[in-house]
Amino acid sequence: MLRIPIRTESRNYEAIIEHGVLARTGQVLAKTLGNASPAFVITVLPVRRRWGKALSRSLEAAGFSPKFIDMRDGETHKRLSTIDQLAENMVRLGADRKALVIAFGGGVVGDVAGMLASVYMRGVKLVQIPTTVQAQLDAAIGGKTGVNLRTGKNLVGTFFQPELVLIDPAVLETLPQREFRAGMYEAVKAGIIGKPALFDQLAKIPIKELRQDANFVTRAIAESVRLKAEVVSADEKEGDLRRVLNLGHTLGHALEAATEYKHFLHGEAVAWGMQAAARIAVDTGVCDNATYERIRDAVHTWGPLPDVNIQNTKALKLLRSDKKTEAGTVHFVLPKKIGKVEIVKNVPESVIISALAEIRRASRA
């Protein structure tokens, strides 16, 4: 069992990573939380069908009384209306201030259930049990919650740290290949930000071979979690330091919003966003062309990504409404070299447009 501490002003907790830990969830939670609480498991139907019984048996054996509440999956359902529906279901099922919310699913479930826990009766306990690659190595760590508006992604949300994050790489075995690959782009991101050895390994391994190597998958998750834990522990609520975690997300979120969250998986949009950020870095003198080429090649090592069709005017409009924009100024996280990034503002629109043109061309190659 690997334990990675996350220490914030709000709460100190751990991310526990272990193959097969889902079957011991109740035992781990009882030890961490003490007395068993009424447990409300927020999930989606495919996850509950595949893994719900294992979780339920484990919780019941430890004295918890789990009640499962399904939500609809996907970015299009990451809305305030979903929070409202889930809260009504919790009231109907008898949830009070001692309730425990368990987020059991991917990044969307984690964001929505986390926000639900942060506002239900002004805050109840939360445990994250992520079941996708993207959620395990990124989204479940750090306490960010949120939902989307029509005008942009994650524009309404809270910072709310869980009591515990339980990561079982075994549950990834049932993920579709596309989702697995998309999630691993977040590990590539971690490599560029501060784990150059991880980047080097990911950049040269075929995705099918990576997936078959359970030890490597677990190591990639752990290294990504360590990086995020270090950053979040130093900067809980996204001051300048935590911004580095947004590498690839500035344009990536614009791509998602422009296509109404139906064309790209999150990691795919981030992959294009990382290539665009590297192009911007070259054009603004932040990095050299060799670094750009390494990032571009890593993005495309695992096969083609969905086409990029976003128009410049729409992209620029979405960038200006992004939550990372302050006083009309867009902040980009740009790579200086593999393992080091910097935050740059006032990037000329012409440079952004050039980067967009490049990823549009690359998507059609």
N, C-alpha and C positions, 0 to 999 in steps of 0.2 A: 504494500500500500504506500503510495506516494502522497505526502501532505505538503501543500504549498500554502504558506500563510499570506493572507491579504490583510493589511493593517491600515485602517482608515480612521478618521476622526469620529465617524458615525458608529463603526463597529469593527472589531477584529474577528476574522473568521478564516476558515480554511477551504481550499479546493482539494478534495480527496480524489485521486485518480487510481483506479484499480480495475483490472479485468474481472468482471463478474460481481462487482460490488452492488449491483442493483438488487440481487437476491438477499443482501444483508442490509438493505436500506433502513428497515425498522430498528435493527440493533444499533446501527451507527447514529440514527437520529435520537434514539432513547438515551444513548450515552452523551450526546452533544446537548440536547434540549432538556434532559431531565424528565419530568412527568410527561406522559403522553398527552398530546392535545388532539382535539378534533381536527382531522386532516382533510382538506379539500383539494383534490388533485385536479388541476386545470390541464387539459390535454386535448389532443385531436384524435379522431376515431382510428386512423391507421396505427398510431402509437399505442393506444389503449388495447386494440385487438391483438397486437403482437407482444406487448410487454406489460400490459395492465395486470394480468393475473400474478405475475412474478412480484410486481411491486405491492399489490394488494395483500398477498400472502405474507410478505415480509413485514409490512406495516401492522397487520392484524396480530402476528405472532409476538410483536413487541408491545401490544396494548393500544395501538392506535385504532381509530375507527374511520377508515378512509371512505370518502364519498367522491366519486368521479364526476366531473363536470366537463362535458365536451364543448369545444368551440370550433368554429370553422377556420381552417388553416389558410395561410397565404397572406401576402402583404395587403391585398384588397380588403381583408377583414381585420386589419390592424387599425381599428377605428374606435372612437369614443363610444359608439353605439355598442360595440362588443363588450367594453368595460361595463356598461350599464346592464346588459343582459346577464353577464356573469355575476355581477353584484346582486341582482334580483334573485338569481338561482341560489346564491349563498344564503341570502336571507330566508328563502323558502326552505332550505335544508337545515336551518337552525344555527348558522355560523354567528358566533358572538366575538367579543374582543379577545378571547383566548384561542381563536381559530388559527390554524396553521395552513397557509397556502403553499402547495407544492406545484411548481411549474415543471411539467413533465412533457417535454417536446422540444422543438427547434427554437430558432431565434425569435420567431413571431410569438410563440407561446410564452417564452421567457420574458419578452418585453411587455406583453399584455398582462400576464399573470403577476409580474413584478409590479406594474403600475396599479393593478387591482389591489394587491396586498398593501401598497403604500397609502392608499386612500380609503380602503374599506374600514369603517369605524375609526378613521384617522390613523390607521396603521396596525397591521397584524403581522405575525411572524411569517417569514418566507424562506423556502428552501428551493434551490434550483437543481433540477435533475435533467440536464440537457441530453438530447438524443440525436443530434446531428453534429457533423464535424464543425460547422461554423459556430454553433452554439457552444460546443465543448471547449474549443480553443480560444473563443473570443466573447461571444455575446453574453454568456452566463456569468462572466467575471466582471466585477467592477461596479455593479449597482445601477447602471443606466436602465431606465424603463421608458416606454414611450409608445405613442400611436401616431399615425399619419393624418395629415389633412390633405385635401385635394391640391393644395398649393405646395406641398412638400412633405418630405419624409421626417418622421420623429419630431415634429414641431410642437407637440404637446407631450410632456412627460415629467418624470421625477428622478431624483437620485435616491435610491433605496437599497441598502446593502442587505443581502440575505444572511441567514444564520449559518448557512453551509452550502457548498456546491459539491454535488456528488457526480463524478464523471466515470462512466463505465464504457470503455471503448468497444466492448462486445456488442453493444446495441447498434453500432454502426454497420454491422454485417448485413442488415436488411435494407440499408439505404440504396436507392437507385444510384447507378454509377454517376449520372449527371450531378446529383446532389452532393455525392461524396467529393467529386472533383471540384465543384464550386466552393465547397467549404474549405478545401485545402489551400485555396488562394489566400485565405486569411493567414495561413502558416507562412506562405511566401511573403506576405506583408510583414509579419513579425521578423522574418529573416532580414528584410531590407532595413527595417527600423533599428534592430539592435542584435540580431542573431545571425551574423554572416556565415557561420559554419552550417547552420540549418538551411540557409538560402542555397549554399553551394550544393548540399545534398539533394534538395528538392528540385533544383534547376536541371539536374541530369538524370533523374529517375523517371521512367515511364509510369503513368498513373496506375496502370493495372498491376505493375510490379510493386508499387508503393502500397496499394491496397492489400496485397497478399502478405505483406510484411507487418504483422501485428505489432511487433516490437518497435518498428520504425514509426508506425502510426501513433503509438502511445508516446514515443519520444517527441514527435512533432507537436502533439497536443501539449505535453508537459512543458516544452521549451516556449511555446506560445503563451501558455498560462503564466509561466514565470515572468516573461517580459511584461505582460499586462499587469500582473500583480505588483511588479516593481514600480511601474508608472502610476498605477492607481493608488498605491500606498503613499507615493510622494505627492500626488495631486488628485484628490478624490473627485472634485467637481469641475474638471476641465478648465483649469487655468492654462497657462502657456505650455506646461510640460505634457499634460494629457492630450493636447491637440495632436501630438505626433502619431497617436493611434488612428488618426483619420486619414492616413496615407491611402490614396486611391478612392476615398469615400466622397470627396467633394464633387468631382464629376460623376462618380459612380451613382450617387444618390440622384443626380440630375437625370442620368440615363434611366433609372428606375421610374422616377416620377413622370418623365416624358412619355413613357410607354405604359403608364397606368399600372405598373408593377406586374405586367403580364408577359413581358418579353424576355426579361433577364431574371435569373436567380441572383440573389444578392452578391454572392462571390464572383459571379461572372461580370457583373457591373463593376465591382471593385477591381477585377483584373484589368478591364479596359481603363479604369480610372488610374491604376498604377502606371500603365504604359503612357497615358496622357501626361501624368505628373512627371514622369521621367523625361518626356519630350520637352515639357515646359522648363524643367531643370536645365536641360542642355541649352535651350534658347535664351535663358536668363543668366547663364554662366554659373549656375550652381553646381553642375556636375559635368563630367566630360562625356564624349560620345561613347566611349567604351562601357561606361556604367549604364548608359541608356540601352545599349545593345544587349547587355547581360539581362537587364530587367525585361526588355521586349522579348528576348528569346525564352526566358523563363515563363512568361505569360502564355506563350504559344507552344511550350513543350508538350502539353497535355491535350493538344488537338484544337480544332476550331471552336470559336466562341460565337454566340448569336450576333447577327449583323447589327451594326450601329447606323441608325438612320436619322438621329436627332438633328434638327436644324439649328444653326448657330443662334438665331434670335431666341428660340425657345430655351436652348441651353443656358444662355446668358441670363435670361429672365429667372430661370430656376435657380441658378447660382446665387443671384442677388437675394432670393427668398430663403436660401438655406440657413439653418440655425447657426452655422459656423460663421455667417457673415455679420459683421459689426459695423454700424454706421455706413452701410453701403459698400464696405470693403470686404472682398472675398479673401480668406486666408487659405493658402495652399500648403500642404506638407510635401516638400520636395526632397528627393534623395541627393545627398552630397556624394556618397559612395555607398557600397553595400555595407550595411551596419550602422549608418549615420544619416540622419535626415535633419532638415531645418524647416522652420515655418516662415513663409514668405507672403507678404501682402502687396497689394498694388501691382499685380501681374497685369501687363497690358492686354486689353481685349484681343489685340491682333495675335498675341502669342497663344492665348486660349483657343482662338479660332483655328490657328494653325495646328495645334495639338488635336483638336476635334477632327479636322480634315484628315490627319494622319491615321487616327484610329478608324475613321470611316473607310479609308482606302484599305487598311489592313484587314478589316472585317470582310472585305469582298475579294481578297486575294486568293 
